[in-house]
C-alpha cells in the first residue's frame, strides 16, 4: 500500500509506505505474517530555501526543496505465492532523489492561491537478486507503483458578510490535482500496458461560516 496526500493543504509530501502492525503479524485473511522483517535504515540529505513576505492582504511564500537519500532494507508490500495473499518483505536498497516547489499567498483582498509540484525518482539499487549472486534485471529501474510526477493547484475566493449580517465569512474553493501515469510493475518494455493512468481531478466547494467561524456549512463536489 502506498499513501500520498494531494489535498488542499498546499503541500505535496514525498510518498511514504504505509506503516502498521500488519507488516509483522498480518491481518489474518489477506496479509501473511512476516516475522523476519528487518527495520529500514536511511541516510539522506534535504536542502531547501524559503521566501516569505508579508503584504497588505496577508503574505506571499515561495519554497523549494531538494532531497536525496538511500534506503536500506526498504519494506515493500508484495504478492505472495499463495493466491489472493500478500505480505510485507524487505525489498533491498532504493535510492531516492527529487525536488519540490511551492507557491502560496494572498494576491488580492479576496483571493488566495497556491500551487506545488513534486518530482521524485526512486530507483532499485540492488546489483543482485535477494539471496542470490545472479545479476538483478531491474537494477537502476524506477520503482513501480509509486507516482513520480505530481502536484496540485488551488484558488480561494473569500468575502465577509456577503449575504449581510455580521461575523460571517464565505469561501469559494477550487482545487485541482494531477498525478502523472506510472507503471504497476517494473518497466521492462515500452510495450507494457499495466499502467496506472494519468489522473487529473478538480474539486469545487463552497463554505459559509457564522459567529466568527464557530459554525461552518460546507458543500463540496469532488472530481468535478
Backbone as CSV, one residue per row, in Angstrom:
resi,resn,N_x,N_y,N_z,CA_x,CA_y,CA_z,C_x,C_y,C_z
1,UNK,0.847,-1.192,0.000,0.000,0.000,0.000,0.874,1.229,0.000
2,UNK,0.509,2.196,-0.821,1.220,3.455,-0.859,0.209,4.560,-0.613
3,UNK,0.518,5.487,0.263,-0.379,6.588,0.527,0.303,7.889,0.178
4,UNK,-0.465,8.809,-0.388,0.080,10.129,-0.635,-1.051,11.136,-0.566
5,UNK,-0.715,12.351,-0.169,-1.710,13.368,0.105,-1.717,14.409,-0.996
6,UNK,-2.837,14.540,-1.672,-2.990,15.595,-2.672,-4.153,16.491,-2.272
7,UNK,-4.326,16.709,-0.990,-5.420,17.541,-0.513,-5.067,19.010,-0.694
8,UNK,-5.964,19.882,-0.267,-5.740,21.300,-0.497,-4.959,21.947,0.636
9,UNK,-4.031,21.213,1.235,-3.202,21.777,2.287,-2.082,22.619,1.725
10,UNK,-1.920,22.622,0.401,-0.858,23.401,-0.186,0.488,22.737,-0.069
11,UNK,0.520,21.428,0.097,1.782,20.716,0.274,1.682,19.358,-0.385
12,UNK,2.709,18.950,-1.086,2.743,17.632,-1.710,3.890,16.845,-1.109
13,UNK,3.635,16.037,-0.091,4.739,15.339,0.558,5.285,14.201,-0.284
14,UNK,6.493,13.807,0.031,7.095,12.641,-0.607,6.289,11.406,-0.234
15,UNK,6.092,10.540,-1.175,5.329,9.316,-0.949,6.015,8.450,0.091
16,UNK,5.257,7.924,1.015,5.779,7.064,2.055,4.979,5.766,2.120
17,UNK,5.635,4.611,2.321,4.902,3.366,2.516,4.054,3.434,3.785
18,UNK,2.890,2.809,3.755,2.022,2.799,4.925,2.643,1.964,6.035
19,UNK,2.447,2.365,7.278,3.031,1.678,8.426,1.927,1.084,9.301
20,UNK,2.235,0.021,10.023,1.277,-0.562,10.944,1.711,-1.940,11.352
21,UNK,1.043,-2.484,12.362,1.413,-3.793,12.883,1.152,-4.912,11.873
22,UNK,0.343,-4.630,10.838,0.090,-5.638,9.804,1.380,-6.084,9.133
23,UNK,2.394,-5.219,9.102,3.652,-5.575,8.456,4.251,-6.833,9.078
24,UNK,4.179,-6.946,10.391,4.797,-8.079,11.087,3.842,-9.257,11.264
25,UNK,2.634,-8.999,11.686,1.741,-10.094,12.085,0.638,-10.386,11.073
26,UNK,0.531,-9.562,10.014,-0.527,-9.781,9.040,-1.873,-9.346,9.584
27,UNK,-2.937,-9.722,8.841,-4.284,-9.357,9.301,-5.209,-10.567,9.422
28,UNK,-4.682,-11.764,9.171,-5.458,-12.972,9.381,-6.262,-13.455,8.191
29,UNK,-6.353,-12.653,7.116,-7.151,-13.114,5.975,-6.531,-12.778,4.622
30,UNK,-5.791,-11.674,4.487,-5.212,-11.353,3.177,-3.726,-11.016,3.243
31,UNK,-3.226,-10.695,4.427,-1.810,-10.358,4.593,-1.165,-11.391,5.515
32,UNK,-0.144,-12.064,5.010,0.545,-13.094,5.782,1.543,-12.475,6.761
33,UNK,1.842,-13.163,7.865,2.855,-12.658,8.800,4.236,-12.611,8.145
34,UNK,5.069,-11.686,8.623,6.448,-11.563,8.139,7.334,-11.286,9.355
35,UNK,7.493,-12.320,10.179,8.178,-12.143,11.462,9.672,-11.907,11.327
36,UNK,10.260,-12.166,10.151,11.692,-11.931,9.956,11.974,-10.572,9.314
37,UNK,10.985,-9.697,9.311,11.121,-8.383,8.694,12.163,-7.550,9.444
38,UNK,13.083,-6.948,8.710,14.118,-6.094,9.305,13.698,-4.628,9.177
39,UNK,14.140,-3.774,10.086,13.783,-2.355,10.002,14.504,-1.652,8.852
40,UNK,13.877,-0.643,8.319,14.507,0.160,7.288,15.588,1.056,7.899
41,UNK,16.639,1.333,7.117,17.706,2.249,7.531,17.932,3.241,6.396
42,UNK,18.090,4.496,6.728,18.158,5.517,5.691,19.221,6.569,6.010
43,UNK,20.005,6.923,4.995,20.897,8.079,5.057,20.424,9.054,3.992
44,UNK,20.260,10.306,4.379,19.688,11.230,3.416,20.139,12.662,3.606
45,UNK,19.824,13.451,2.601,20.125,14.877,2.596,18.890,15.621,2.136
46,UNK,18.538,16.659,2.858,17.447,17.537,2.467,17.940,18.976,2.527
47,UNK,17.695,19.726,1.479,18.099,21.129,1.444,16.980,21.948,0.829
48,UNK,16.732,23.108,1.401,15.638,23.914,0.890,15.831,25.396,1.150
49,UNK,15.089,26.187,0.404,15.070,27.639,0.601,13.618,28.074,0.714
50,UNK,13.395,29.086,1.534,12.047,29.591,1.780,12.058,31.111,1.733
51,UNK,11.154,31.666,0.929,10.971,33.111,0.869,9.585,33.433,1.394
52,UNK,9.518,34.308,2.375,8.241,34.682,2.992,8.205,36.199,3.121
53,UNK,7.112,36.788,2.664,6.970,38.247,2.761,5.516,38.595,3.058
54,UNK,5.336,39.444,4.042,4.000,39.933,4.354,3.614,41.020,3.358
55,UNK,2.331,41.104,3.044,1.826,42.178,2.202,0.539,42.726,2.799
56,UNK,-0.089,43.655,2.111,-1.270,44.303,2.674,-2.468,43.373,2.743
57,UNK,-2.392,42.242,2.022,-3.509,41.289,2.031,-3.263,40.105,2.963
58,UNK,-2.024,39.860,3.339,-1.668,38.699,4.161,-0.203,38.370,4.003
59,UNK,0.115,37.398,3.116,1.501,37.022,2.905,1.674,36.371,1.539
60,UNK,2.927,36.323,1.094,3.343,35.585,-0.094,4.491,34.673,0.325
61,UNK,4.456,33.408,-0.111,5.501,32.461,0.292,5.869,31.569,-0.888
62,UNK,7.181,31.419,-1.110,7.697,30.528,-2.143,8.742,29.631,-1.491
63,UNK,8.666,28.328,-1.745,9.580,27.367,-1.126,10.045,26.356,-2.166
64,UNK,11.325,26.007,-2.120,11.884,24.984,-3.000,12.741,24.045,-2.163
65,UNK,12.642,22.745,-2.430,13.383,21.746,-1.665,13.988,20.702,-2.593
66,UNK,15.163,20.222,-2.200,15.820,19.116,-2.893,16.060,18.015,-1.876
67,UNK,15.849,16.755,-2.277,16.066,15.651,-1.343,16.800,14.510,-2.042
68,UNK,17.658,13.856,-1.293,18.444,12.717,-1.778,18.633,11.766,-0.618
69,UNK,18.282,10.499,-0.793,18.530,9.531,0.280,18.685,8.127,-0.283
70,UNK,19.327,7.310,0.497,19.483,5.891,0.166,18.873,5.077,1.293
71,UNK,17.899,4.279,0.924,17.137,3.492,1.891,17.575,2.031,1.813
72,UNK,18.016,1.493,2.937,18.408,0.082,3.003,17.268,-0.727,3.604
73,UNK,17.104,-1.959,3.090,16.054,-2.861,3.580,14.663,-2.240,3.463
74,UNK,14.416,-1.576,2.358,13.099,-0.978,2.138,12.007,-2.028,2.315
75,UNK,10.955,-1.675,3.039,9.818,-2.573,3.257,8.790,-2.334,2.163
76,UNK,8.417,-3.422,1.483,7.508,-3.311,0.342,6.396,-4.339,0.445
77,UNK,5.196,-3.915,0.131,4.027,-4.794,0.124,3.984,-5.513,-1.209
78,UNK,3.978,-6.853,-1.197,4.045,-7.582,-2.453,3.222,-8.864,-2.402
79,UNK,2.845,-9.324,-3.576,2.043,-10.542,-3.679,2.849,-11.752,-3.224
80,UNK,2.146,-12.753,-2.697,2.777,-13.987,-2.235,2.478,-15.107,-3.225
81,UNK,3.184,-16.236,-3.037,2.956,-17.393,-3.901,1.558,-17.963,-3.702
82,UNK,0.989,-17.755,-2.524,-0.371,-18.214,-2.256,-1.352,-17.259,-2.931
83,UNK,-2.221,-17.733,-3.802,-3.166,-16.848,-4.498,-3.993,-16.020,-3.523
84,UNK,-4.232,-14.773,-3.880,-5.035,-13.808,-3.127,-4.413,-13.401,-1.797
85,UNK,-3.181,-13.809,-1.544,-2.485,-13.432,-0.313,-1.282,-12.546,-0.643
86,UNK,-0.851,-11.764,0.327,0.311,-10.897,0.168,1.014,-10.781,1.512
87,UNK,2.217,-10.211,1.484,2.953,-9.990,2.718,3.923,-8.824,2.522
88,UNK,4.388,-8.269,3.632,5.431,-7.253,3.592,6.778,-7.950,3.616
89,UNK,7.728,-7.428,2.832,9.055,-8.032,2.752,10.098,-6.940,2.588
90,UNK,11.323,-7.263,2.984,12.431,-6.337,2.765,12.853,-6.424,1.305
91,UNK,12.642,-5.358,0.579,12.963,-5.335,-0.837,14.460,-5.199,-1.065
92,UNK,15.100,-4.299,-0.331,16.525,-4.067,-0.511,16.841,-2.588,-0.568
93,UNK,17.844,-2.219,-1.357,18.336,-0.852,-1.407,17.625,-0.044,-2.487
94,UNK,17.147,1.126,-2.103,16.455,2.024,-3.015,17.024,3.428,-2.835
95,UNK,17.352,4.077,-3.956,17.833,5.456,-3.905,16.730,6.394,-4.379
96,UNK,16.542,7.475,-3.634,15.532,8.463,-3.967,16.175,9.830,-4.115
97,UNK,15.823,10.513,-5.186,16.216,11.916,-5.310,15.091,12.661,-5.999
98,UNK,15.006,13.933,-5.711,13.932,14.701,-6.317,13.886,16.114,-5.794
99,UNK,12.859,16.815,-6.201,12.696,18.209,-5.816,11.219,18.554,-5.785
100,UNK,10.902,19.576,-5.021,9.540,20.083,-4.978,9.579,21.602,-4.882
101,UNK,8.571,22.231,-5.421,8.457,23.680,-5.375,7.021,24.041,-5.051
102,UNK,6.859,25.112,-4.289,5.523,25.504,-3.852,5.400,27.018,-3.815
103,UNK,4.228,27.491,-4.195,3.889,28.903,-4.079,2.526,29.006,-3.412
104,UNK,2.392,29.950,-2.504,1.080,30.206,-1.912,1.052,31.633,-1.382
105,UNK,-0.127,32.214,-1.369,-0.201,33.563,-0.841,-1.490,34.282,-1.170
106,UNK,-1.654,35.398,-0.509,-2.794,36.275,-0.722,-2.395,37.307,-1.775
107,UNK,-3.033,37.270,-2.935,-2.658,38.156,-4.035,-3.663,39.294,-4.236
108,UNK,-4.752,39.251,-3.491,-5.753,40.311,-3.537,-6.551,40.234,-2.239
109,UNK,-7.330,41.265,-1.903,-8.098,41.218,-0.648,-9.064,40.043,-0.576
110,UNK,-9.452,39.541,-1.736,-10.463,38.480,-1.791,-9.923,37.171,-2.361
111,UNK,-8.607,37.098,-2.660,-8.081,35.960,-3.424,-6.826,35.380,-2.792
112,UNK,-6.867,34.062,-2.541,-5.713,33.287,-2.073,-5.468,32.168,-3.082
113,UNK,-4.216,31.974,-3.477,-3.902,30.901,-4.425,-2.722,30.090,-3.904
114,UNK,-2.632,28.863,-4.357,-1.470,28.033,-4.051,-1.237,27.063,-5.197
115,UNK,-0.024,26.594,-5.307,0.320,25.580,-6.291,1.621,24.919,-5.900
116,UNK,1.753,23.659,-6.207,3.001,22.970,-5.909,3.185,21.804,-6.866
117,UNK,4.412,21.388,-6.999,4.744,20.268,-7.872,5.900,19.495,-7.265
118,UNK,5.889,18.181,-7.452,6.935,17.311,-6.919,7.401,16.353,-8.008
119,UNK,8.710,16.212,-8.100,9.310,15.164,-8.921,10.166,14.311,-8.002
120,UNK,9.927,12.995,-7.990,10.715,12.103,-7.147,11.102,10.865,-7.949
121,UNK,12.373,10.560,-7.929,12.923,9.468,-8.733,13.443,8.384,-7.791
122,UNK,12.698,7.293,-7.655,13.079,6.172,-6.798,13.609,5.049,-7.681
123,UNK,14.848,4.596,-7.425,15.485,3.591,-8.277,15.951,2.390,-7.462
124,UNK,15.801,1.235,-8.078,16.292,-0.025,-7.497,17.819,-0.031,-7.578
125,UNK,18.492,-0.165,-6.422,19.950,-0.163,-6.394,20.521,-1.526,-5.991
126,UNK,19.749,-2.572,-6.124,20.227,-3.921,-5.826,20.977,-4.470,-7.041
127,UNK,22.251,-4.719,-6.900,23.018,-5.258,-8.019,22.745,-6.737,-8.241
128,UNK,22.284,-7.425,-7.175,21.990,-8.853,-7.272,20.602,-9.126,-6.708
129,UNK,20.002,-10.177,-7.188,18.725,-10.620,-6.639,18.911,-10.955,-5.165
130,UNK,17.864,-10.748,-4.367,17.950,-11.057,-2.946,18.283,-12.530,-2.732
131,UNK,19.330,-12.796,-1.934,19.729,-14.159,-1.627,20.344,-14.905,-2.780
132,UNK,20.853,-14.168,-3.794,21.418,-14.817,-4.972,22.590,-13.986,-5.496
133,UNK,23.450,-14.641,-6.279,24.559,-13.940,-6.916,24.220,-13.541,-8.357
134,UNK,23.010,-13.869,-8.795,22.573,-13.526,-10.146,22.367,-12.017,-10.271
135,UNK,22.680,-11.494,-11.441,22.502,-10.071,-11.675,21.016,-9.705,-11.601
136,UNK,20.757,-8.547,-11.043,19.385,-8.083,-10.889,18.925,-7.384,-12.179
137,UNK,17.935,-7.911,-12.881,17.486,-7.301,-14.151,16.819,-5.946,-13.969
138,UNK,16.410,-5.613,-12.738,15.746,-4.326,-12.525,16.683,-3.296,-11.890
139,UNK,17.983,-3.597,-11.853,18.945,-2.653,-11.287,18.885,-1.328,-12.058
140,UNK,18.736,-0.240,-11.338,18.660,1.073,-11.960,17.291,1.449,-12.488
141,UNK,16.317,0.528,-12.410,14.977,0.819,-12.901,14.192,1.626,-11.859
142,UNK,13.232,2.416,-12.357,12.379,3.172,-11.446,11.482,2.231,-10.656
143,UNK,11.334,2.502,-9.358,10.476,1.678,-8.519,9.031,1.788,-8.996
144,UNK,8.350,0.658,-9.113,6.976,0.672,-9.638,5.942,1.049,-8.588
145,UNK,4.762,1.336,-9.080,3.589,1.566,-8.233,3.751,2.765,-7.300
146,UNK,4.624,3.695,-7.681,4.826,4.924,-6.922,4.842,6.088,-7.916
147,UNK,3.967,7.058,-7.777,3.975,8.187,-8.719,5.257,8.995,-8.595
148,UNK,5.716,9.552,-9.717,6.966,10.310,-9.679,6.792,11.762,-10.110
149,UNK,5.665,12.105,-10.723,5.348,13.498,-11.014,3.941,13.767,-10.501
150,UNK,3.801,14.715,-9.608,2.500,15.019,-9.048,2.463,16.462,-8.562
151,UNK,1.269,16.974,-8.449,1.136,18.340,-7.983,-0.306,18.732,-7.835
152,UNK,-0.526,19.924,-7.314,-1.888,20.448,-7.219,-1.884,21.959,-7.261
153,UNK,-3.069,22.489,-7.466,-3.243,23.919,-7.617,-4.602,24.285,-7.058
154,UNK,-4.667,25.444,-6.402,-5.934,25.830,-5.813,-6.147,27.334,-5.795
155,UNK,-7.415,27.714,-5.807,-7.834,29.108,-5.721,-8.922,29.216,-4.661
156,UNK,-8.827,30.244,-3.846,-9.866,30.504,-2.854,-10.329,31.950,-2.975
157,UNK,-11.629,32.119,-3.231,-12.255,33.435,-3.220,-13.011,33.578,-1.900
158,UNK,-12.781,34.663,-1.183,-13.432,34.799,0.122,-13.903,36.237,0.340
159,UNK,-14.982,36.362,1.062,-15.530,37.690,1.366,-16.374,37.595,2.627
160,UNK,-16.285,38.613,3.451,-17.042,38.644,4.696,-18.446,39.222,4.456
161,UNK,-19.397,38.641,5.156,-20.771,39.152,5.218,-21.368,39.418,3.827
162,UNK,-21.119,38.504,2.904,-21.610,38.692,1.536,-23.140,38.638,1.473
163,UNK,-23.767,37.936,2.423,-25.224,37.855,2.459,-25.819,38.775,3.519
164,UNK,-25.017,39.717,4.019,-25.458,40.589,5.086,-25.125,39.998,6.451
165,UNK,-25.572,40.638,7.511,-25.284,40.161,8.853,-23.878,40.547,9.301
166,UNK,-23.421,39.908,10.383,-22.110,40.190,10.945,-21.382,38.888,11.277
167,UNK,-20.051,38.998,11.353,-19.192,37.873,11.769,-19.406,36.621,10.917
168,UNK,-19.669,36.843,9.622,-19.836,35.740,8.693,-18.744,35.803,7.626
169,UNK,-18.417,34.656,7.074,-17.392,34.607,6.034,-17.761,33.537,5.012
170,UNK,-17.601,33.856,3.735,-17.905,32.907,2.662,-16.638,32.627,1.865
171,UNK,-16.481,31.366,1.451,-15.315,30.968,0.661,-15.755,30.066,-0.483
172,UNK,-15.283,30.390,-1.687,-15.461,29.535,-2.854,-14.116,28.888,-3.141
173,UNK,-14.074,27.556,-3.173,-12.822,26.810,-3.242,-12.730,26.036,-4.546
174,UNK,-11.597,26.161,-5.210,-11.315,25.400,-6.425,-9.980,24.695,-6.217
175,UNK,-9.973,23.355,-6.343,-8.756,22.566,-6.137,-8.580,21.600,-7.295
176,UNK,-7.377,21.561,-7.860,-7.057,20.638,-8.941,-5.845,19.810,-8.556
177,UNK,-5.899,18.516,-8.850,-4.805,17.596,-8.520,-4.381,16.833,-9.775
178,UNK,-3.061,16.667,-9.916,-2.525,15.962,-11.083,-1.527,14.912,-10.622
179,UNK,-1.661,13.695,-11.164,-0.682,12.626,-10.946,-0.369,12.022,-12.306
180,UNK,0.898,12.056,-12.704,1.293,11.516,-13.999,1.251,9.989,-13.978
181,UNK,1.028,9.372,-15.136,0.934,7.922,-15.193,2.226,7.266,-14.711
182,UNK,2.083,6.078,-14.135,3.248,5.328,-13.681,2.950,3.840,-13.794
183,UNK,4.007,3.040,-13.782,3.861,1.613,-14.032,3.445,0.852,-12.778
184,UNK,2.615,-0.156,-13.003,2.183,-1.030,-11.912,3.329,-1.928,-11.455
185,UNK,4.197,-2.317,-12.382,5.367,-3.131,-12.071,6.582,-2.495,-12.731
186,UNK,7.754,-3.106,-12.570,8.952,-2.541,-13.175,8.780,-2.391,-14.684
187,UNK,9.263,-1.288,-15.218,9.164,-1.043,-16.647,10.282,-1.796,-17.366
188,UNK,9.951,-2.957,-17.904,10.923,-3.798,-18.591,10.796,-3.684,-20.109
189,UNK,9.695,-3.111,-20.571,9.473,-2.959,-22.009,8.553,-1.779,-22.250
190,UNK,8.770,-1.071,-23.332,7.904,0.053,-23.657,6.510,-0.405,-24.083
191,UNK,6.348,-1.718,-24.293,5.058,-2.253,-24.714,4.191,-2.693,-23.528
192,UNK,4.695,-2.521,-22.309,3.886,-2.885,-21.159,2.620,-2.039,-21.106
193,UNK,1.515,-2.678,-20.738,0.266,-1.944,-20.673,-0.321,-1.873,-19.270
194,UNK,0.374,-2.453,-18.284,-0.130,-2.392,-16.911,0.359,-1.093,-16.272
195,UNK,-0.375,-0.026,-16.551,-0.027,1.288,-16.038,-1.183,1.852,-15.219
196,UNK,-0.827,2.647,-14.239,-1.832,3.461,-13.571,-1.928,4.740,-14.386
197,UNK,-3.060,5.029,-14.996,-3.136,6.153,-15.936,-3.025,7.508,-15.251
198,UNK,-2.687,8.497,-16.052,-2.631,9.866,-15.561,-3.968,10.275,-14.967
199,UNK,-3.907,10.951,-13.843,-5.116,11.393,-13.157,-5.108,12.913,-13.032
200,UNK,-6.199,13.531,-13.448,-6.380,14.967,-13.256,-7.793,15.183,-12.743
201,UNK,-7.907,15.649,-11.516,-9.220,15.818,-10.907,-9.394,17.258,-10.430
202,UNK,-10.638,17.683,-10.407,-10.983,19.027,-9.957,-12.081,18.913,-8.908
203,UNK,-11.885,19.570,-7.780,-12.885,19.655,-6.728,-13.357,21.105,-6.617
204,UNK,-14.639,21.271,-6.349,-15.215,22.601,-6.196,-16.020,22.626,-4.902
205,UNK,-15.825,23.656,-4.097,-16.526,23.701,-2.827,-16.968,25.114,-2.453
206,UNK,-17.924,25.161,-1.547,-18.393,26.435,-1.008,-18.552,26.286,0.495
207,UNK,-18.017,27.248,1.237,-18.131,27.249,2.696,-18.714,28.574,3.165
208,UNK,-19.551,28.491,4.182,-20.087,29.709,4.801,-20.082,29.499,6.306
209,UNK,-19.434,30.432,7.004,-19.303,30.313,8.459,-20.062,31.430,9.169
210,UNK,-20.481,31.112,10.401,-21.217,32.054,11.242,-20.486,32.230,12.569
211,UNK,-20.742,33.370,13.236,-20.213,33.625,14.582,-18.700,33.447,14.643
212,UNK,-17.987,34.163,13.722,-16.520,34.095,13.688,-16.023,32.657,13.533
213,UNK,-16.635,31.926,12.594,-16.250,30.561,12.225,-16.532,29.539,13.330
214,UNK,-17.430,29.878,14.248,-17.845,28.894,15.256,-18.699,27.798,14.622
215,UNK,-19.457,28.150,13.584,-20.277,27.192,12.842,-19.966,27.363,11.361
216,UNK,-19.686,26.255,10.675,-19.352,26.312,9.249,-20.187,25.298,8.479
217,UNK,-20.823,25.755,7.416,-21.556,24.879,6.500,-20.715,24.717,5.240
218,UNK,-20.554,23.477,4.781,-19.691,23.196,3.633,-20.443,22.355,2.602
219,UNK,-20.308,22.756,1.351,-20.831,21.973,0.230,-19.672,21.730,-0.729
220,UNK,-19.426,20.478,-1.093,-18.263,20.188,-1.934,-18.614,19.130,-2.972
221,UNK,-18.164,19.348,-4.195,-18.275,18.376,-5.274,-16.877,17.896,-5.612
222,UNK,-16.608,16.598,-5.421,-15.292,16.040,-5.691,-15.227,15.452,-7.092
223,UNK,-14.087,15.562,-7.695,-13.850,15.037,-9.039,-14.880,15.576,-10.035
224,UNK,-15.009,16.890,-10.027,-15.971,17.538,-10.903,-15.728,17.220,-12.371
